[in-house]
Amino acid sequence: MNVQFPEFELFGPKVEAAWAALQRQYADRITGAELDHLFACLVFGLTSPAYGDQEPALHFNVCRALVAMKLPPDRTEAALHTTPEPTQPWVAGACALIESQGAKMGRALQEKTSNLEDFSTAKANAATGSLGKNEENAT
């Protein structure tokens, strides 16, 4: 798959883990279409902190690429475009809850990434600053 966004490396492991967790918890209790839709809801929530304020088409394409990591094209499109009729009353509420959990994970990931970027920037600045002082001392 040719993914065109740099955050794929950050979201990919979360998507893999989420798919495995959803399968473990729900696969024997709901239909495949419901499971796929729950997965799409989680991915939407996961990516919303980073892409929710962006162009909607970009956010949707990111979701599509991430859902397609685990689902074939026909199931990916169905999961993103169709809300299946719930076979159990709790499934509709589970979609909102899972999307919310995904958003929580996305915010935590965004915060962690921001902290890592801040650390990397500080480290690079410190290295540059110390080089500058050494150069000043040498002259």
C-alpha positions as CSV (number, residue, x, y, z in Angstrom):
1,M,0.0,0.0,0.0
2,N,1.3,3.4,-0.9
3,V,0.5,5.7,2.1
4,Q,1.1,9.4,1.5
5,F,1.1,10.8,5.1
6,P,4.0,10.8,7.5
7,E,1.9,10.0,10.6
8,F,1.3,6.5,9.3
9,E,4.2,5.3,11.3
10,L,2.6,6.6,14.5
11,F,-0.9,5.5,13.8
12,G,-0.1,2.1,12.3
13,P,0.8,0.2,15.5
14,K,-2.3,1.6,17.2
15,V,-4.5,0.5,14.4
16,E,-2.9,-3.0,14.4
17,A,-3.5,-3.3,18.2
18,A,-7.0,-1.9,18.0
19,W,-8.1,-4.3,15.3
20,A,-6.8,-7.3,17.4
21,A,-8.5,-6.0,20.5
22,L,-11.8,-5.4,18.7
23,Q,-11.7,-8.9,17.2
24,R,-10.9,-10.5,20.6
25,Q,-13.7,-8.6,22.3
26,Y,-16.5,-8.5,19.7
27,A,-15.9,-11.0,16.8
28,D,-18.1,-13.7,18.3
29,R,-20.8,-11.3,19.4
30,I,-21.6,-9.2,16.3
31,T,-21.6,-9.4,12.5
32,G,-18.5,-8.8,10.4
33,A,-20.0,-5.6,9.0
34,E,-20.6,-4.3,12.6
35,L,-17.0,-5.2,13.6
36,D,-15.7,-3.4,10.5
37,H,-17.8,-0.3,11.3
38,L,-16.6,-0.3,14.9
39,F,-13.0,-0.4,13.6
40,A,-13.7,2.5,11.3
41,C,-15.2,4.5,14.2
42,L,-12.1,3.8,16.3
43,V,-9.8,4.9,13.4
44,F,-11.9,8.1,12.9
45,G,-11.6,8.9,16.6
46,L,-7.9,8.1,16.7
47,T,-7.1,10.4,13.8
48,S,-9.5,13.2,14.8
49,P,-7.1,15.1,17.2
50,A,-4.5,15.3,14.4
51,Y,-6.8,15.7,11.3
52,G,-10.2,16.9,12.7
53,D,-9.4,20.5,11.9
54,Q,-7.9,19.7,8.5
55,E,-9.7,19.5,5.2
56,P,-12.4,16.7,5.6
57,A,-11.3,14.9,2.5
58,L,-7.7,14.6,3.9
59,H,-9.0,13.2,7.2
60,F,-11.2,10.8,5.3
61,N,-8.3,9.6,3.1
62,V,-6.2,9.1,6.2
63,C,-9.0,7.0,7.8
64,R,-9.4,5.0,4.5
65,A,-5.7,4.2,4.4
66,L,-5.6,3.1,8.0
67,V,-8.7,1.0,7.8
68,A,-7.3,-0.6,4.6
69,M,-4.4,-1.8,6.6
70,K,-6.7,-4.6,8.0
71,L,-9.6,-4.8,5.6
72,P,-9.9,-5.5,1.9
73,P,-11.1,-2.6,-0.3
74,D,-14.8,-3.6,-0.4
75,R,-15.0,-4.0,3.3
76,T,-13.0,-0.8,3.9
77,E,-15.5,1.2,1.8
78,A,-18.5,-0.4,3.4
79,A,-17.1,0.3,6.9
80,L,-16.5,3.9,6.1
81,H,-19.8,4.6,4.2
82,T,-22.4,2.4,5.8
83,T,-23.7,2.0,9.3
84,P,-25.0,-1.6,9.5
85,E,-28.3,-2.3,11.2
86,P,-27.3,-3.3,14.8
87,T,-28.0,-6.9,15.6
88,Q,-27.8,-6.1,19.4
89,P,-29.1,-2.9,21.1
90,W,-25.7,-2.1,22.7
91,V,-23.9,-1.9,19.3
92,A,-25.0,1.6,18.4
93,G,-23.7,3.0,21.8
94,A,-20.5,1.0,21.3
95,C,-19.7,2.9,18.1
96,A,-19.8,6.3,20.0
97,L,-17.8,4.8,22.9
98,I,-15.2,3.3,20.7
99,E,-14.8,6.5,18.7
100,S,-14.4,8.4,21.9
101,Q,-11.7,5.9,23.1
102,G,-10.0,6.3,19.8
103,A,-9.9,10.1,20.2
104,K,-8.5,9.6,23.7
105,M,-5.7,7.4,22.2
106,G,-5.2,10.0,19.5
107,R,-4.8,12.9,21.9
108,A,-2.3,10.8,24.0
109,L,-0.4,9.9,20.9
110,Q,-0.4,13.5,19.8
111,E,0.9,14.7,23.2
112,K,3.6,12.0,23.3
113,T,4.7,12.9,19.7
114,S,4.7,16.6,20.6
115,N,6.8,15.8,23.7
116,L,9.2,13.7,21.6
117,E,9.5,16.5,19.0
118,D,10.1,19.1,21.8
119,F,12.8,16.8,23.2
120,S,14.4,16.3,19.8
121,T,14.3,20.0,19.1
122,A,15.8,20.8,22.5
123,K,18.5,18.2,22.0
124,A,19.4,19.6,18.6
125,N,19.4,23.2,19.9
126,A,21.6,22.1,22.8
127,A,24.0,20.4,20.4
128,T,24.1,23.5,18.2
129,G,24.4,25.8,21.1
130,S,27.4,23.9,22.5
131,L,29.1,23.9,19.1
132,G,28.6,27.6,18.9
133,K,30.2,28.2,22.3
134,N,33.1,26.0,21.4
135,E,33.6,27.9,18.2
136,E,33.5,31.2,20.1
137,N,36.0,30.0,22.6
138,A,38.3,28.9,19.8
139,T,38.5,32.3,18.2
